[in-house]
Amino acid sequence: MTATTAAADQLHLSRRARTGGPGERGPKVLEHVLGWTLVVVLALLVTRAGLM
């Protein structure tokens, strides 16, 4: 591999689109709190409706 093709490969890799995978940074605490709040609300609705 020449220096030119190596540089082109590095340029191509740096332009890849981010898909929001595990390496994506973000407000993880907020996501956890909102997720657990949703779970609790759904559990309350299910028990109030008599489905369990």
Sequence and secondary structure as in RCSB ss.txt:
>XXXX:A:sequence
MTATTAAADQLHLSRRARTGGPGERGPKVLEHVLGWTLVVVLALLVTRAGLM
>XXXX:A:secstr
  HHHHHHHHHHHHT      TT    HHHHHHHHHHHHHHHHHHHHHTT  
